[in-house]
Amino acid sequence: MDMDAQGVARRPDGKVVFIDGALPTELVSANTHRKKNNWEQASLRAIHRESSQRVRPGCPHFGLHAGACGGCKMQHLDAAAQVAMKQRVLEDNLWHLGKVKAETILRPIQGPAWGYRYRARLSVRYVAKKGVVLVGFHERKSRYIADMQTCKILPPHVDAMLMPLRALIGAMQARDTCPQIELACGDSVTALVLRHLEPLCDDDKQKLRDFAAIHGVQWWLQPKGPDTVHLLDAGGEPLAYALPEFGIRMPFKPTDFTQVNPHINRVLVARALRLLDAQKHERVIDWFCGLGNFTLPIATQARQVLGVEGSEALVARSRENYEHNQAARQVHQALAATDFVARNLFEMAPETLIADGQADKWLVDPPREGAFALSKALADVHQARLGAEGAAPLPSGHEGWQPPARIVYVSCNPATLARDAGLLVHQAGYRCTAAGVVNMFPHTAHVESMAVFERAQ
């Protein structure tokens, strides 16, 4: 099975055939609809011998037929088998792309398979010919929106709102100019961000207020880019999620990046910090710190923390969250001294690492592009100190700087993790002591993972 949830078969001559809907070990008939020199693509016609891992999908809109929702690709595969497949993908990527094998395979982090998606971007379209409004995800391999009446990966209270949302938009004068609703759930607040291309009339705004009163949601409006998002009516409880194990509360805006699955995020943060094992005398750097999802918990354990992000605006938000949590804590529970700085994390160099000071440990949580520049800068320092041929000279003042003894790397892309792991292990002087998957997105091909690197002695 590949990461697009297609069964992978081979003809007698070795030519690969990708079969949408087929599972490993099954005997099937399929119709080929696309041929290339080295591979073919086919659709499932009949199953003659079924896999023991095949299950009945939990969503009525899942399937291979025209109009089926394309949001989840793996509902026909047992949830435990999905996790095992993702673990294999991680291990395969580490070896084939990075020539790295983890010394220990971490137990997968997994949680609820349904009702987990607290963030979602729902497309909206008024279909004039049918006189209906569609709200949901796109159809499989299509730009059209699926006719969804329910969505079992959304929280139950949001799932129950899908049809009322369709009715709401259908009754608005702006139904032709509202292309998207973004969902963001906090621990006690559900926010809906309405993207509207034209100003809303007073009557439409009142309809939104009436809907909010009935369903207990906050409406935010987005007339243009993400920076224009604002509450329909000021006041109300702010969006926030808690990390109870660390006594941290994280306020956020509905368009901020936060993890889709809060149940898994709590476990993810807790495990990352156990693996990091920051001590009261240590300094830790959190690269790609975001709003402080890892930074603030680390500040409950270390002596000093530096959070690094790519924009001044995000750094300001991180600092606000730190100050909010610091003010809420008692003196004997105060957070460690923490600062936040903006850096272009995709153009790192040895002098940047050295200028930011020595740290005992690093937490790295990059976007899908990975942390190549950061890993390369660390490798360049190591190679220069080894006197490797072609290595660039290090800046003055590097003599007292030492690389971190441990790095915990949280990844949303196994391919870029493997690439960076190859640099850390083969050029920067580290061992990959552990790695494992995090099933943040059940029923999808998305693979989140975590790896630990220890500096070789």
SULQUIWO-V178761 format. One record per residue. RES is the residue in one small letter. PHI is phi in degrees with one decimal (NA if undefined). OMEGA is omega in whole degrees, 0 to 359 (none if undefined). D_CENTER is the distance of its C-alpha to the mean C-alpha in Angstrom with 1 decimal. Layout:
BEGIN
RES_PHI_OMEGA_D_CENTER ; RES_PHI_OMEGA_D_CENTER
END
This chain:
BEGIN
m_NA_179_22.2 ; d_-98.6_185_19.9 ; m_-77.3_170_16.2 ; d_-98.5_178_17.3 ; a_63.9_175_18.9 ; q_-99.9_173_22.3 ; g_-69.9_182_25.1 ; v_-109.2_179_26.5 ; a_-115.9_177_30.3 ; r_-136.5_174_33.0 ; r_-76.1_180_36.4 ; p_-54.8_179_39.5 ; d_-84.8_178_39.4 ; g_94.8_181_35.9 ; k_-65.7_183_34.3 ; v_-80.9_176_30.7 ; v_-125.1_177_30.2 ; f_-91.1_185_26.8 ; i_-118.5_180_27.4 ; d_-63.2_177_25.0 ; g_96.2_180_25.1 ; a_-88.6_180_26.8 ; l_-114.4_177_25.8 ; p_-55.0_180_27.0 ; t_79.9_182_30.7 ; e_-80.7_171_31.6 ; l_-104.6_188_34.7 ; v_-135.4_165_34.1 ; s_-106.1_184_35.8 ; a_-145.5_177_33.9 ; n_-105.5_177_34.8 ; t_-76.2_180_33.9 ; h_-124.3_177_33.0 ; r_-151.9_182_32.0 ; k_-126.1_172_33.7 ; k_-126.3_183_33.2 ; n_-60.9_187_35.2 ; n_-108.8_182_32.8 ; w_-155.7_176_30.9 ; e_-133.4_176_31.1 ; q_-120.2_185_28.9 ; a_-139.4_176_30.2 ; s_-114.2_183_29.7 ; l_-68.6_177_30.6 ; r_-107.8_181_34.1 ; a_-155.0_176_35.1 ; i_-108.6_181_34.1 ; h_-98.6_174_37.2 ; r_-136.7_189_35.7 ; e_-88.4_175_32.6 ; s_-68.7_176_30.0 ; s_-68.6_181_30.1 ; q_-93.5_179_26.3 ; r_-75.1_179_26.5 ; v_-129.7_177_26.0 ; r_-77.9_181_26.6 ; p_-58.1_182_23.5 ; g_-84.4_183_22.9 ; c_-116.8_181_22.5 ; p_-69.4_182_25.6 ; h_-97.2_177_23.8 ; f_-83.4_175_22.4 ; g_159.8_180_24.6 ; l_-100.9_185_25.9 ; h_-75.6_177_28.4 ; a_-60.8_180_28.5 ; g_92.0_179_26.6 ; a_-66.0_180_24.2 ; c_-68.9_179_20.6 ; g_-98.6_184_18.1 ; g_-70.3_180_15.0 ; c_-126.3_184_15.2 ; k_-105.4_191_16.9 ; m_-119.5_183_17.7 ; q_-65.1_180_19.4 ; h_-82.4_179_22.7 ; l_-109.4_180_21.6 ; d_-49.7_186_22.0 ; a_-59.1_179_18.8 ; a_-67.1_178_20.0 ; a_-68.3_175_20.7 ; q_-59.2_181_17.2 ; v_-65.2_179_16.0 ; a_-61.7_179_19.0 ; m_-64.1_180_18.2 ; k_-66.0_177_14.7 ; q_-63.1_179_16.6 ; r_-64.4_178_19.1 ; v_-60.3_179_16.8 ; l_-61.6_181_15.5 ; e_-63.8_179_19.2 ; d_-62.8_179_20.5 ; n_-64.1_180_18.3 ; l_-57.8_183_19.2 ; w_-78.9_187_22.8 ; h_-73.1_182_23.3 ; l_-95.6_184_21.4 ; g_-115.1_184_21.9 ; k_53.7_182_24.9 ; v_-126.5_172_23.4 ; k_-122.1_179_23.8 ; a_-68.7_179_22.3 ; e_-68.2_179_25.3 ; t_-133.8_174_23.6 ; i_-96.2_181_21.0 ; l_-71.7_175_19.1 ; r_-62.7_181_19.2 ; p_-59.0_171_16.0 ; i_-91.1_180_14.0 ; q_-145.1_183_14.2 ; g_-152.2_182_15.2 ; p_-58.9_179_16.3 ; a_-87.8_182_15.9 ; w_-132.3_177_16.9 ; g_67.4_187_16.5 ; y_-96.7_192_13.0 ; r_-87.6_183_11.2 ; y_-88.4_173_11.9 ; r_-131.2_178_10.4 ; a_-162.2_175_11.7 ; r_-114.0_184_13.6 ; l_-98.3_177_17.0 ; s_-78.6_181_19.5 ; v_-129.8_176_23.1 ; r_-151.4_173_26.3 ; y_-90.3_180_29.9 ; v_-97.1_187_31.9 ; a_-61.2_183_35.4 ; k_-62.8_181_37.2 ; k_-99.7_180_36.0 ; g_66.9_181_35.9 ; v_-128.4_173_32.5 ; v_-109.7_176_29.1 ; l_-105.6_178_26.0 ; v_-133.2_179_22.7 ; g_163.5_180_19.6 ; f_-94.7_181_17.6 ; h_-77.8_174_19.4 ; e_-66.9_178_21.7 ; r_-59.2_175_21.1 ; k_51.2_184_21.7 ; s_-150.1_175_23.1 ; r_-89.4_181_22.8 ; y_-81.1_180_24.4 ; i_-88.2_180_22.9 ; a_-68.4_178_23.3 ; d_-81.4_185_26.0 ; m_-92.8_174_23.8 ; q_-106.2_179_25.7 ; t_-153.5_177_23.3 ; c_-148.2_189_19.6 ; k_-80.9_175_19.2 ; i_-88.2_174_15.4 ; l_-79.4_175_15.9 ; p_-55.7_184_17.6 ; p_-51.8_183_21.3 ; h_-71.0_176_22.5 ; v_-80.3_175_20.3 ; d_-53.6_181_21.2 ; a_-68.6_182_24.8 ; m_-90.4_188_24.4 ; l_-58.7_180_23.7 ; m_-68.8_173_27.4 ; p_-59.4_177_28.6 ; l_-64.6_177_26.1 ; r_-60.5_179_27.7 ; a_-66.6_179_31.1 ; l_-60.5_182_30.3 ; i_-62.6_179_29.2 ; g_-61.9_181_32.2 ; a_-89.5_183_34.6 ; m_-89.0_175_33.5 ; q_-66.5_183_35.4 ; a_-91.5_186_32.2 ; r_-61.6_179_30.9 ; d_-82.6_188_31.2 ; t_-124.3_176_29.2 ; c_-122.4_189_26.1 ; p_-85.8_189_23.5 ; q_-159.1_170_20.3 ; i_-127.0_179_19.2 ; e_-101.0_181_15.9 ; l_-101.2_173_15.2 ; a_-144.1_180_14.1 ; c_-106.1_168_15.3 ; g_-95.4_180_16.3 ; d_-67.3_182_18.4 ; s_-135.2_181_21.5 ; v_-128.3_173_20.9 ; t_-112.3_181_19.5 ; a_-110.5_175_19.2 ; l_-121.8_180_19.7 ; v_-104.3_180_19.7 ; l_-94.6_174_22.3 ; r_-83.9_180_22.4 ; h_-129.7_186_26.1 ; l_-84.7_178_28.0 ; e_-127.9_178_31.3 ; p_-56.7_180_32.4 ; l_-86.3_176_32.6 ; c_-78.4_182_36.0 ; d_-61.2_181_37.1 ; d_-65.4_178_37.4 ; d_-65.3_179_33.8 ; k_-63.0_179_32.6 ; q_-68.0_176_34.8 ; k_-62.0_177_33.3 ; l_-63.8_179_29.8 ; r_-63.4_180_31.4 ; d_-63.9_178_33.1 ; f_-63.0_180_30.0 ; a_-61.0_180_28.2 ; a_-66.1_181_31.3 ; i_-73.6_189_31.3 ; h_-102.8_176_27.7 ; g_68.2_180_26.8 ; v_-122.2_171_24.1 ; q_-102.6_172_23.8 ; w_-98.9_171_24.2 ; w_-115.3_181_22.9 ; l_-113.5_178_24.2 ; q_-130.5_181_22.9 ; p_-74.1_181_25.9 ; k_-137.7_183_24.5 ; g_-74.5_182_21.5 ; p_-56.8_181_18.7 ; d_-70.3_182_21.3 ; t_-93.2_183_23.7 ; v_-65.8_179_21.8 ; h_-151.6_178_24.2 ; l_-66.3_174_25.4 ; l_-60.9_177_28.0 ; d_-131.8_182_30.1 ; a_-64.7_179_29.8 ; g_98.8_181_29.6 ; g_90.6_181_27.9 ; e_-70.0_180_25.6 ; p_-75.2_173_22.6 ; l_-67.8_177_19.0 ; a_-165.8_170_17.8 ; y_-131.1_184_16.1 ; a_-109.9_168_17.8 ; l_-117.7_192_17.3 ; p_-59.4_183_20.8 ; e_-60.7_183_21.3 ; f_-114.0_181_21.5 ; g_65.1_184_23.0 ; i_-109.3_174_20.4 ; r_-124.0_188_19.7 ; m_-110.7_172_17.0 ; p_-68.9_177_18.2 ; f_-154.2_175_16.0 ; k_-96.4_186_16.7 ; p_-63.6_179_15.4 ; t_-98.4_176_14.1 ; d_-69.9_172_12.4 ; f_-79.7_169_8.7 ; t_-134.7_182_8.0 ; q_-66.4_182_5.8 ; v_-64.4_189_6.7 ; n_-115.2_185_8.7 ; p_-68.8_179_11.1 ; h_-63.5_180_13.2 ; i_-71.1_182_10.9 ; n_-59.5_180_9.8 ; r_-61.2_180_13.6 ; v_-69.6_179_14.3 ; l_-60.3_180_11.7 ; v_-63.2_181_13.3 ; a_-61.6_180_16.7 ; r_-67.9_180_16.5 ; a_-57.3_181_15.3 ; l_-73.8_175_18.2 ; r_-65.9_179_20.6 ; l_-70.0_178_19.9 ; l_-66.7_176_20.3 ; d_54.7_179_23.4 ; a_-67.5_181_24.2 ; q_-107.1_185_27.9 ; k_-64.6_180_29.9 ; h_-99.6_189_31.5 ; e_-102.6_172_28.4 ; r_-106.5_184_26.6 ; v_-127.3_173_22.8 ; i_-109.3_176_20.7 ; d_-107.6_180_17.0 ; w_-83.0_185_15.9 ; f_61.7_191_13.1 ; c_-76.0_180_13.7 ; g_59.8_180_12.2 ; l_-85.3_181_14.0 ; g_106.9_183_15.0 ; n_-56.0_175_12.6 ; f_-101.3_186_14.1 ; t_-58.0_185_17.1 ; l_-69.0_173_18.9 ; p_-60.4_177_18.9 ; i_-60.5_181_20.1 ; a_-67.3_174_22.8 ; t_-82.9_187_24.2 ; q_-124.0_187_25.0 ; a_-91.3_176_25.8 ; r_-80.2_184_28.7 ; q_-150.0_182_26.9 ; v_-134.0_173_23.4 ; l_-121.0_175_22.3 ; g_-101.7_184_19.0 ; v_-121.0_178_18.5 ; e_-138.1_188_16.6 ; g_-89.8_183_17.4 ; s_-136.4_178_19.1 ; e_-63.4_181_21.9 ; a_-63.2_181_20.7 ; l_-70.7_176_17.4 ; v_-60.5_179_19.6 ; a_-63.0_178_22.0 ; r_-66.2_178_19.4 ; s_-61.3_181_18.4 ; r_-64.5_177_22.1 ; e_-59.9_180_22.8 ; n_-64.5_177_20.5 ; y_-62.4_182_22.2 ; e_-64.6_177_25.6 ; h_-61.1_181_24.9 ; n_-73.9_178_24.1 ; q_-63.4_181_26.9 ; a_-66.8_184_29.4 ; a_-85.5_185_28.5 ; r_-100.4_176_29.2 ; q_-72.5_186_32.7 ; v_-58.0_184_34.3 ; h_-76.0_176_34.2 ; q_-110.4_186_30.5 ; a_-58.4_178_29.7 ; l_-71.3_178_26.5 ; a_-63.5_175_27.2 ; a_-56.5_186_28.1 ; t_-135.5_176_24.9 ; d_-127.9_180_24.6 ; f_-131.4_179_22.1 ; v_-134.4_177_22.7 ; a_-100.0_177_21.4 ; r_-140.6_169_21.4 ; n_-79.9_188_20.6 ; l_-76.1_177_18.2 ; f_-103.8_176_18.7 ; e_-137.3_181_22.5 ; m_-82.0_178_23.1 ; a_-147.9_180_26.5 ; p_-52.9_182_28.4 ; e_-64.1_178_30.2 ; t_-68.4_178_27.1 ; l_-58.1_184_26.0 ; i_-68.3_180_29.6 ; a_-65.2_180_29.9 ; d_-79.4_174_27.0 ; g_90.1_181_29.0 ; q_-76.4_175_28.8 ; a_-132.0_179_26.2 ; d_-71.5_183_26.6 ; k_-146.4_177_23.0 ; w_-123.3_165_19.7 ; l_-115.8_183_16.1 ; v_-122.2_182_13.8 ; d_-136.8_186_10.1 ; p_-84.0_171_9.9 ; p_-73.1_186_8.0 ; r_-58.8_181_8.5 ; e_-67.3_179_12.1 ; g_82.1_184_12.3 ; a_-123.7_184_15.1 ; f_-61.7_183_18.1 ; a_-61.4_178_20.4 ; l_-64.7_180_19.9 ; s_-63.7_181_20.6 ; k_-65.7_179_23.5 ; a_-62.8_178_25.0 ; l_-65.3_177_25.1 ; a_-64.3_180_26.6 ; d_-62.4_178_29.1 ; v_-61.7_182_30.3 ; h_-63.4_181_30.9 ; q_-64.9_179_32.7 ; a_-63.7_180_34.8 ; r_-71.6_175_35.9 ; l_-78.5_183_36.8 ; g_74.3_181_38.9 ; a_-64.2_180_37.2 ; e_-62.6_178_38.9 ; g_84.2_181_37.5 ; a_-70.8_180_35.3 ; a_-72.9_178_35.4 ; p_-66.8_181_37.2 ; l_-85.6_180_35.3 ; p_-68.5_178_36.0 ; s_-63.1_180_38.6 ; g_91.9_182_37.6 ; h_-79.0_189_35.3 ; e_-58.9_182_37.7 ; g_-87.2_183_36.5 ; w_-87.9_177_32.8 ; q_-122.9_177_31.1 ; p_-67.6_181_27.6 ; p_-64.4_179_25.4 ; a_-72.1_182_26.6 ; r_-143.8_176_23.1 ; i_-128.1_171_19.6 ; v_-106.7_187_16.5 ; y_-112.8_178_13.7 ; v_-102.0_190_10.1 ; s_-127.6_172_8.4 ; c_-112.1_180_5.7 ; n_-150.4_184_9.0 ; p_-62.5_181_12.1 ; a_-68.9_180_14.5 ; t_-74.5_173_13.9 ; l_-60.4_181_13.8 ; a_-62.0_178_17.0 ; r_-59.3_182_18.5 ; d_-69.2_178_18.0 ; a_-62.5_177_19.2 ; g_-59.5_177_22.3 ; l_-64.1_183_23.1 ; l_-63.7_184_22.8 ; v_-79.9_188_24.9 ; h_-92.4_182_27.4 ; q_-128.5_184_28.0 ; a_-109.6_174_26.8 ; g_83.8_180_28.6 ; y_-117.0_169_25.9 ; r_-111.5_173_25.5 ; c_-90.4_187_22.4 ; t_-86.4_181_23.3 ; a_-162.2_175_20.5 ; a_-159.7_178_17.3 ; g_-168.7_184_15.5 ; v_-93.5_177_12.6 ; v_-127.2_185_10.2 ; n_-85.8_182_10.3 ; m_-70.3_186_7.3 ; f_-126.8_177_8.3 ; p_-55.6_178_12.1 ; h_74.1_177_14.4 ; t_-117.9_180_12.0 ; a_-84.8_184_12.1 ; h_-70.5_182_8.5 ; v_-116.2_170_8.9 ; e_-99.5_183_7.1 ; s_-156.4_180_10.1 ; m_-143.5_178_12.3 ; a_-137.4_180_15.7 ; v_-119.7_180_18.7 ; f_-123.0_178_21.3 ; e_-114.5_179_24.8 ; r_-68.4_180_27.3 ; a_-69.3_182_30.2 ; q_-84.2_none_33.5
END
